[in-house]
Amino acid sequence: MVKEHFEAVARHYDLANNIMSLGLHRPWKKLAVQILDPRPGQRLADICGGTADLALLAQRHRAAQGQSGTAVVYDLNRTMLELGRAKARRSAHGGGISFVQGDAQNLALADGSVDEVMVGFGVRNLADMAQGFREMARVLRPGGRLVCLEFSQPSAAWFAWLYDLYSCLLMPLVGRVFTGSWSTYSYLAGSIRRFPAPDELGRVIREAGFSRVGWRRLSGGIATIHWARKP
């Protein structure tokens, strides 16, 4: 079911993120990359990487510091990967990025084969989120770093009520107008409401094999960045 929803929204994915984040997903992604601070010569895995936004931002971050490195964008959706490849070809920072189609819950990457892992707006769509994080821990080398950006529920009750109203009613309506799909945006809104609170997600990450877990809520709590290390 999730795969079908993302097939429906794939060619409008950047618009989908604008709708769900009130246009804030781009500064959030830039902040997530700054927190990770990709290192020279290291290999980054952008899990559930969609259209390669995080991988491209990471490569741009390295280039701004006179550095280089590699990145692999990993996603289940072929159409999203095709869009990511096209975006990388158009970008001055697309070099060193490869693309792999596959399931984030069973990564076709060797143990300890990457130095950094990022996942943006992806883990809430996994059937087994804990397994997804265990796989990320497996492919990271010891000392490797994880940064996860996800939607969350606002901390203030009044803002939570307003955002819930927006996500339940306006988000599917806007999605229908711009992409023709009410059900997909209704699913995406529901996935945000069902997603664990930041402290609960931190526990899931820790139990998956990570240490030094922390997080930062953004924009009144409608998104949260988590970070962690593999011991």
C-alpha positions as CSV (number, residue, x, y, z in Angstrom):
1,M,0.0,0.0,0.0
2,V,2.8,2.5,0.9
3,K,4.6,1.7,-2.4
4,E,1.4,2.5,-4.3
5,H,1.0,5.8,-2.5
6,F,4.5,6.8,-3.4
7,E,4.2,5.7,-7.0
8,A,1.2,8.1,-7.1
9,V,3.1,11.1,-5.6
10,A,6.6,10.4,-7.0
11,R,6.6,13.0,-9.8
12,H,5.2,15.6,-7.4
13,Y,7.4,14.6,-4.5
14,D,9.0,18.1,-4.0
15,L,5.5,19.6,-4.1
16,A,4.3,17.0,-1.6
17,N,7.0,18.0,0.9
18,N,6.1,21.7,0.4
19,I,2.5,20.8,1.2
20,M,3.3,18.7,4.3
21,S,6.0,21.0,5.7
22,L,4.3,24.4,4.9
23,G,7.3,25.0,2.7
24,L,9.9,24.5,5.5
25,H,11.4,21.2,4.4
26,R,14.4,22.9,2.6
27,P,15.8,24.8,5.5
28,W,15.2,21.7,7.7
29,K,17.2,19.6,5.3
30,K,20.0,22.1,5.2
31,L,20.1,22.1,9.0
32,A,20.2,18.3,9.1
33,V,23.2,18.3,6.8
34,Q,24.9,21.0,9.0
35,I,24.3,18.8,12.1
36,L,25.8,15.8,10.3
37,D,28.7,17.8,8.9
38,P,29.7,15.3,6.2
39,R,33.5,14.7,6.3
40,P,36.0,14.6,3.5
41,G,36.5,11.2,1.8
42,Q,33.7,9.5,3.6
43,R,30.7,7.6,2.2
44,L,27.2,8.7,2.9
45,A,24.1,6.6,2.6
46,D,20.9,8.6,2.0
47,I,18.3,6.0,3.0
48,C,14.7,6.4,1.6
49,G,16.6,9.1,-0.4
50,G,13.8,9.8,-2.9
51,T,14.9,12.6,-5.2
52,A,18.4,12.9,-3.7
53,D,17.9,16.2,-1.8
54,L,19.9,15.2,1.2
55,A,22.7,13.6,-0.8
56,L,23.0,16.7,-3.0
57,L,23.1,19.0,0.0
58,A,25.7,16.8,1.6
59,Q,27.9,17.0,-1.5
60,R,27.4,20.8,-1.7
61,H,28.4,21.1,2.0
62,R,31.6,19.2,1.3
63,A,32.4,21.2,-1.8
64,A,31.9,24.5,0.1
65,Q,34.7,23.4,2.4
66,G,37.0,22.3,-0.5
67,Q,36.2,18.6,0.3
68,S,34.8,15.7,-1.6
69,G,33.2,12.4,-0.8
70,T,30.7,9.9,-2.1
71,A,27.0,9.2,-1.5
72,V,24.6,6.4,-2.3
73,V,20.9,7.2,-2.6
74,Y,18.8,4.2,-1.6
75,D,15.1,4.0,-2.2
76,L,12.4,1.5,-3.0
77,N,10.7,3.6,-5.7
78,R,12.2,3.5,-9.2
79,T,10.5,6.7,-10.3
80,M,11.9,8.6,-7.4
81,L,15.4,7.3,-8.2
82,E,15.0,8.3,-11.8
83,L,14.1,11.8,-10.7
84,G,17.0,11.9,-8.3
85,R,19.4,10.8,-11.1
86,A,18.1,13.6,-13.3
87,K,18.4,16.1,-10.5
88,A,22.0,15.0,-9.9
89,R,22.9,15.3,-13.6
90,R,21.7,18.9,-13.5
91,S,23.5,19.8,-10.3
92,A,27.1,21.0,-10.1
93,H,27.3,18.8,-7.0
94,G,25.9,15.6,-8.5
95,G,29.3,13.9,-8.9
96,G,30.1,11.0,-6.6
97,I,26.4,10.1,-6.1
98,S,25.2,6.6,-7.0
99,F,21.6,5.2,-6.9
100,V,20.4,1.9,-5.6
101,Q,16.8,0.5,-5.6
102,G,15.9,-1.6,-2.6
103,D,14.1,-2.0,0.7
104,A,15.5,0.0,3.6
105,Q,14.6,-2.9,5.9
106,N,17.0,-5.2,4.1
107,L,19.8,-3.0,2.7
108,A,21.9,-4.4,0.0
109,L,25.0,-2.8,1.5
110,A,27.8,-4.5,3.3
111,D,28.3,-4.4,7.1
112,G,30.3,-1.3,8.1
113,S,30.5,0.0,4.5
114,V,29.4,3.6,5.1
115,D,30.6,6.3,7.3
116,E,27.4,8.5,7.5
117,V,23.7,7.7,7.2
118,M,20.9,10.2,6.6
119,V,17.2,9.5,6.3
120,G,14.7,12.3,5.6
121,F,10.9,11.8,5.9
122,G,11.3,8.1,5.3
123,V,11.2,6.0,8.4
124,R,7.6,6.7,9.2
125,N,6.7,4.8,6.0
126,L,8.6,1.6,6.9
127,A,6.5,-1.4,8.0
128,D,9.1,-2.2,10.6
129,M,10.8,1.1,11.7
130,A,13.0,-0.6,14.3
131,Q,14.3,-3.0,11.6
132,G,15.1,-0.1,9.4
133,F,17.3,1.5,12.1
134,R,18.9,-1.8,12.8
135,E,19.9,-2.0,9.1
136,M,21.3,1.5,9.3
137,A,23.4,0.5,12.3
138,R,24.6,-2.6,10.5
139,V,25.9,-0.8,7.4
140,L,27.6,2.0,9.5
141,R,31.2,1.5,10.5
142,P,31.9,1.8,14.3
143,G,31.9,5.5,15.1
144,G,29.7,6.3,12.1
145,R,27.0,8.9,12.5
146,L,23.2,8.9,11.8
147,V,21.0,11.9,11.3
148,C,17.2,11.4,10.9
149,L,14.8,14.2,9.9
150,E,11.1,13.4,10.3
151,F,7.7,15.1,10.8
152,S,6.4,15.1,14.4
153,Q,3.6,16.6,16.4
154,P,3.8,20.2,17.6
155,S,4.5,20.6,21.3
156,A,2.0,23.4,22.0
157,A,-1.6,22.1,22.3
158,W,-3.1,25.0,20.3
159,F,-0.5,24.6,17.5
160,A,-1.0,20.8,17.5
161,W,-4.8,21.4,17.0
162,L,-4.2,23.8,14.1
163,Y,-1.7,21.5,12.4
164,D,-3.9,18.5,12.9
165,L,-6.7,20.4,11.2
166,Y,-4.4,21.4,8.4
167,S,-3.1,17.8,7.9
168,C,-6.5,16.2,8.1
169,L,-8.5,18.5,5.9
170,L,-6.4,21.0,4.0
171,M,-3.4,18.8,3.2
172,P,-5.4,16.2,1.3
173,L,-7.4,18.9,-0.4
174,V,-4.3,20.8,-1.6
175,G,-2.9,17.4,-2.7
176,R,-6.0,16.7,-4.7
177,V,-5.9,20.1,-6.4
178,F,-2.2,19.9,-7.4
179,T,-1.7,16.2,-8.0
180,G,-5.2,14.7,-8.3
181,S,-4.7,12.4,-5.3
182,W,-6.7,12.8,-2.2
183,S,-6.0,9.3,-0.7
184,T,-2.3,9.6,-1.0
185,Y,-2.1,12.9,1.0
186,S,-4.7,11.5,3.5
187,Y,-2.3,8.6,4.0
188,L,0.7,10.9,4.4
189,A,-1.2,13.1,6.9
190,G,-2.2,10.0,8.9
191,S,1.4,8.7,8.9
192,I,2.5,12.0,10.6
193,R,-0.2,11.7,13.3
194,R,0.7,8.1,14.1
195,F,4.5,8.7,14.2
196,P,6.2,8.3,17.6
197,A,7.0,11.3,19.8
198,P,10.7,12.4,19.7
199,D,11.6,10.7,23.0
200,E,10.0,7.4,21.9
201,L,11.8,7.6,18.5
202,G,15.0,8.2,20.4
203,R,14.4,5.0,22.4
204,V,13.8,3.1,19.1
205,I,17.1,4.4,17.7
206,R,19.0,3.5,20.9
207,E,17.6,0.0,21.0
208,A,18.6,-0.5,17.3
209,G,22.2,-0.3,18.4
210,F,23.0,3.4,18.5
211,S,24.5,5.6,21.3
212,R,24.7,9.3,22.0
213,V,21.2,9.8,20.8
214,G,19.9,13.4,20.8
215,W,17.2,15.4,19.0
216,R,16.1,18.9,18.2
217,R,12.5,20.0,17.5
218,L,12.0,22.4,14.7
219,S,9.3,25.0,13.8
220,G,7.2,24.5,16.9
221,G,7.6,20.8,16.8
222,I,6.2,19.9,13.3
223,A,9.6,18.3,12.5
224,T,12.4,16.8,14.6
225,I,16.0,16.0,13.8
226,H,17.5,13.1,15.6
227,W,21.2,12.2,15.7
228,A,23.2,9.3,17.0
229,R,26.4,7.3,16.6
230,K,27.2,3.7,16.2
231,P,29.5,2.6,19.1
